[in-house]
């Protein structure tokens, strides 16, 4: 019988205490300034520089952190906030100002940009107090510990998430942090690292996530598919029930992580998500990769992983483990350069580098940890000077095909003419059938900023090319998208903007154009399909 989370936590703490007694304490050189540069998907979409080039201030209370944000000339003025001591409910209050939007009982990074928060001195601990990022961009969080954030009981903060991001968040780098709870949902805790409602271009690196029921999610439900382009590397997940992470839609790159004691499931790719999973080390865990708790399947590309005492459950309804012999069922193109450590040395490299107060050490792919130089110079490219737009479609995501802004003339028969159509909720006054009527002036529009529209036939039809046309005056509103074989859930292509999309010829009875981000209200005038 599986032990409750709280009992497993006591066992994990006892094991950790023995390890310290035997091996001694790790050296803890302290950071005094932001070090290194962003990695992974946080380098895309213009990059992530945080507060580089701006003023540096020091804070020892949550109120002082808020005051530093509110004291800037504008909500986008770069700032680095060095944090010392313990930040908790007792010293965190709302501060008002034209350059901030703060709140009591949480570190609120809302409607702001160009900020670095870094722990210095003897360490920075956010005790029972979460960090909430909302409607913000270009944020760095480095060298801090966030622990025991609750969504129920007392005190509560940030919906129970240690670090939570939602509502049009772009370019966040979280590095060398320790995120921990003291149990699962029944003990009042939720996720350690959550992203939802249009959060993109995020990297979590060299961090520890432990002693929690839930590691973290990307997408709050099967309909929240506007998130993605997330990198996880050189992290330790330890004594976690599930969600390492849970990925709904979107793309994730997961490499050189060490997973220990995952009790129920690990990387859970669902709802058309695609994960590149390489050179990770999984130990003493169950069902570390697959689609779990849903029939909405996800996909993965695997290579170089080590499975050490990993057990796999049998496949069944809402349970599709990738093992016992995981093989790839998709391919994922990564747009940035990176170096892989061999999986065999990942446990040792992660032990020496991950978490707060480890000297911000990193690995260059040689399995040899090293300390990066401080980052003190202003960025070569000036950070954004205005708050992020309501939606900011990805500009550097790796599309399977890169459609032109204006669709070219087409040849052949438009197979959509006379076919059927359906989709997600539609805006008032629009119709699914308007995308297959040959009239560019009529259109379908989703009820919100994201949604899906499908063309369907009574029998399998061979399709290798799609053209998405926007009505006159609305061009450019469609942001990122996925083209999906609705029969199997496979992603045929992904990219941004309307236009022509080509892909490997596929026989299917229903094809779906899924809009995952937009600028304003997206409109599809015609969803044309062609055999060649």
N, C-alpha and C positions, 0 to 999 in steps of 0.2 A: 504493500500500500504506500502511495506517495505521501510523504510528510508535508504538513502545512508549511507555507512560506516562512512563517516566523520560526518554526523549528529548524528548517534548513538554514536560516540565517544564523542561528546560534551555532550550528555545526560549522558553517563557513567561517565565522569569526574565531572559533576555537582553532580551526586549521590555520588561519592566518596568524594567530598568536604563536602557534608552534613554529611556523615558518620564520617569524621574526626572531624567536629565541634561538633557533638553530643557525640561521644565516646572518643575523645582525641587521641593523638598520641600513637602508639605502642612503647614499649621500644626497643631500638636498641643497645644492647651490640655488640661490634665489634669483629670480628675474627682477631686474630693475627697470626694464623698458621692453616694449614689444620686440620679439625676436623672430627671425625667419620671415618667410613670405608664404602667402596662401598657396594651397595645393588643390588638386582635383578640380571638380566642377566649379569651385569658388573662384578659379582663375578665369572662367569664361564670362561672357556677357559683360565685358568691360573690366573684369577683375574685382578683387576685394582688397582694399587697402586700409579700411577702418579710419582711424583718426590721424593717419600719417600726415605730417606737414602742419598739424594744428597744435594748439596749446596742450600741455600736459599738466594735469592737476592730480591731487591725492585726496582720497576719501576714506574714512573709517566707519561711516554709517550709511545706511540706505538713503537717508534724507540728503546727505552730502552728495551722493551720486546723482540724485534727482536735481539738486541745486546746480551741479556742474552742467548738466544738460540744459537746464533752464537759463543759465547765465550766458549762453552763447549768443552771438550776434544774430544767428538764424538757426533754424532746425537742421540745416545742412553744413554749418560751420564745423570743420574737422576738430575733434578733441580726443585725447587719450586720458582715460581716468584710471589711475593706479589705486588699487584697493588693498587695504590692510585690515587685519582683525576680523571680527565676526559681525556679519550683517544679519539682523533679525527683525522681527515684527516690532520690537521695542524701540528700534532706532530708524525705522523706515516710515516716512510720512509723505503724503502728496505735496509737491511743490508746483506752483503755478508760474507760467511765463509764456511768452509768445513763441519760444523755440522748443517747447516741450509739451507733453501731454501725459503727466504722471498720475500715479494712484497710490493709495495706502496699501500696505500689506503685500506688495510685489515690486520687483524692480521692473519698471515699465519703460520699454523702448518702443514708443508708439509714434508713428508719423514723423520719423527722424531719419537721418542718414549720416554716414561718415563718423562712426564712433568705435573706439577700442576700449574695452574693459579688461584690465589685466591685474592679476594678483601679484603683489610684491611683498618685500620684507619677509616676515615669518609665515606669511600665507594669508589667504582670503577665504573665508568660509561663509557661505550663504546658508544659514541654519533655518530650516523650515520655511524658507522664503524662495520662491521661484523667480526665474528671469523670463519675462514675457516680451516677445518681439512681434510687433503687429504693424502692418502698413509701413515698413521700413526697409532700408537697403544699405549695403556696404557696412556691415557690422562685424567686428572681431571680438570674440570672448576667449580669453587665454589665461591659463594658470590659476583657476579657481576651483573650489569645491562647492557643490550644491547638494544638500542632504535633507532627507526626510520632509519633502514637500507633500502636503496632504490635500486631498479634495474633500475629505470628510473627517469629522472629529474636530480637534482644536489644537493649534490654529490652522486655518486653511489658507492656501495661496495658489494662484495660477492654475486652478483646476486640477491640482495634484501633479502637475508636470514640473520636473526640475528645470528644463529649458523647453519652452513651447513657442512655436512660430505659426502665425496664421494671417490670412487676409493680405495678399499681395506683398509677400516678402521676397526680396532678391539679394543674392550675394552675401552670404553669412559664412564666416569661418570660425568654427569652434575647435579649439586646439589645446591639448594638455590640460583637460579638465577632469575632475572626478565627480561623477553623478551617482548618487546612491540613495537607497531607501532602506526601510527596515521591515519589508514585507510586501504583500500584494494588495489587491483591491479591498479585500475584507478587513485589512488593517488600515485602510484609509488612503492608500497611495494609488497613483495612476502611472503614467509613462515617464521615463527619464528624459527622452529626447523626441518630441513630437513635432510634426510638420503637417499643415493642412491648409485648405482654402487658398490655393494659388501661391505656394511657396516653392521657389526654384533656385538653383545654383548655390548649393550648400555643401560644405565639407565638414565632416567630423573626423578629427585626426588625433592620434596619440592620446587617447582618453580612456578612462575606466568607467564602465557602467555595471553596477553590481547590486545584489541583494534586493531585487525587485520582481514583482510579478510580470511587469511589462518593460521591455527595453525601450521601444519607441515605435511610432508609426509614421507612414507617409500617406496621407489621405484618411479622412475621418470616416468615410463610408464608401461603398462600392460606386457611388455616384460622384464622389469627390476625386476627380481624375485630373485636376489641374496642377498637380504637384510633380516634381521630378528633377532630374539632373542633380543627383545627390551622390557624393563620394564618402565612403567609410574606409579608412585605412589605419592600420597600426593601433587598433583599439582592443581593449580587453572587455569581453562580456562574461560575467561570472555570477553564478547562482541566480539565473533569470528563468522565469517560467516560459516566456514566449516573446515574440516581436523583437527580433534582433537583426533587421527590423521587419515590421509588417509593411509591405509595399503594395499600394493600390494604384495601378496605372503608372506611367512615367518610366524613367530609366534610373538605375542605380549602379554604381561601380563599387564593388566590395572586395577589397584585397588586403592581404597581410594582417588580418585580424586574428585574435586568439579567443576561441570560444570554449568556456569551461562550465560544465554543469548547467546545461540548458535542459530543463525538466520536461517540457511539453512539446515545444517546437522552436525552430530558430528563424532562419531567413524565410519569410512567408510571402512569396510572390503571387499576387492575385490580380484579377480584373484587368488582364492584358499587360501587366507590368513586365518589364524586362530587366534582369539583373545580370551583370557580368561578375562572376564569383571566382576569384583566382588567388592561389597561393595563400589560403587561409589554413589555420590549424584548429580542428574541432576535436575536443576531448571530453570523454565521460558525459555524453549528451545523447538526446533523443531527437529524431526527425529534424535534423539541422537545416534542411533545405526542401522546399516543395511548395505546394498550395494546400492550405489547411483551413478548415472551418467554412468552406464555401465551395460552390461548383463553378464559380467564375475563375477560370484558370489563369495562371501567370506563367512566365517563361524565364529560362536561365541559360547562361553560357558558362560552363565550368572548365577549369584547367588548374593543375598543379596543387590541388587541395590535399590535405592530410586528414583522414578520418580515423581517430584513435579511440577505440572503445565507443563507437557510435552505434546506437540501435535504431532500427527503422520499424515503424508500424506497417500493417498491411494496407494496401490501397482499398478505398471504399468510397461511399458517398461522402462528399465534402472532405475528403482526405486523400491527397495525392502526393505522397512523399517521393522525392527524387531518387532515393536510394532503394536498395543497398549499393547499387553501382551507378552513381549519378552520371548522366550524360547530358550533353547540351541539346536544347530544343529550340534555340534561337541564336542569333549573333548580335553583338552590340559593338558599335564603333565608338572608340573613346577619342575625343578631340584634343586631348592634352598629353604632354610627355610625362612619364613616370617611370620609376625603377622599382622592380620587384625584388624583395628579399625571398630567398627560398623558404618554402613552408616549414622545413625542418628547423630553421632557426627562429621562426616567428615567436614561439613562447619566450625565448630568452631576450630577443630584441624588444618585444612589447613589455616584458617585466622591467627592463631598464629605462624605458622611455615614456611609457604611458602614464597619464594622470598628472594632477597638480603637484608642484614642488619636486619635480624630478629634473630640474635644470633645463627644461625645454629641449631636451636632447631628441635627436631625430636619427633616422637611418637613410643612407644614400643607396640602398640596394646591395650593400656589401656585407650585411649582417653585423655591422660595426657601428654602434651608437656614437654620435658626436654632437657637440653643442654648436648651434648656429650663431653667427655674429648678431649683435643687436641691430634692429632696424631703426635708424635714427634719421635718415635723410628723407626729404619730402619725396613723394612718389613721382616717377618720371611722367606719368599721366595724371593730370589733376583730377581729383575725385569729383563726383557730381555736385553741382551747386544748387540743385533744386530737389525737393522731395520726390519720391518715385511716383510715376503716374498711376492712375487707378489700376491699370494693367500694363505690364511691360513685357511684350512678347519676346521670347528668346531670340537672340541674334546670332548665337554661335552654336546652337544645338546641332548635333550631327545628324542631319536628315538623311534618310535612305536615298531620297532624291531631292534635289534643290529646285523647286519649281520657280519659273520666272514670275515676275509681278503681273504681267499681262499674258493671259493664255494665248498661245499661238493658234493659228487656224488649224482645224482638224480635218482629217479625212477618214473615210469609213463610216459605218453605221453607228449612230449613237444608240446604244442598247438600252438606255434609260427611257427612251420614248416608248410609251405603251407598257412599261414595267410598273411595279407597285412601289410605294414609298411609305416609310414610317420613321419614327425617331423619338427623341426625348420630348419633354414638354415644350410646346411652341408658344411664341409670343402672340398676343392678341392680334387678330386680323391676318395672320399668316397661315400657310397650309403646307403640309408635307408634299402634296402633289405639285406644288409650284416649282419644285426643283427638277421635274421631269416633263415639263409641258412645252419646252422649246422656246419659252418666252422669258427673256432675261429681265424684264421689268417686274415680273412677279417673283416672290421669294418666300423662303422659309427662314425664320429667325428663332433661336432658342428663347426660353422664358428668362434666362439669365445671361451671363457672359460666357458660359460654356454649355455644351450640349452636343447631341449627335443626331445625324440624319442618315437614313439608309435607303438604298435602292434594292429591290428584291424581285426575284423571278420565281415562277412555279417549278422550275427544274434547274439543275446545275448549268451555269452559263460561264463560258470562258472569258475572263477579263484580264487585260494586261496594262490598261491605261485609263486614267481618270482625269477629267478636267473639272475643276471647281471654278465657277464664275460668280463674281460679286456684282450686284446691280450698280448701275451708274451712280456715282456720288458716294458710294460706300466702300470703295476699294481701299484695302489696307487695314480693314477692321479685324480680319481673321488673323490671329496670332499663331500659336503652336497647335499642331494637330497630329492625329494618328489615323491611318487608314487601316481598317480592321476587317479581316475575313470573319464575318459574324457567325458562320457555321462552326468554326473551330476556335475563334478567339485570337488567332494569330495576327500579329501586327505586320501588314504587308509593306508599309512605308510610314515614315514620320518626317516632320519638318515644320515649316512656318510659312504663312502667307498663302493666298489662293494661287491657282495656276494649274499647270499640267503635272501629273504624277505618273511615272512609269514604274513598273515592278514586274517580277517574274510572273508570267501568265499563270493564272489560277482559275480552276473551275469551282464555282461557288453559287449558292442560291441567294445570298444576301451579303452586301458589302456596305460598311458603315464608315462614314467620315465623322470622326470624333474631334470636336474643337475643345482644346484644353486650356487655351488662354485667348484673350481678345483685347482689342482697343475699342472701347465703346460697345455698341451692340452689333455683333456679327450677323451678316446676312448672306445666304447662299441663294443666288438666282437660278443657277443650273448646276446639277450634279450629273455630268455626262460620263458615260462608261463606254469603253471601246475594247474590241477584241485584240487590236494591234495598233 
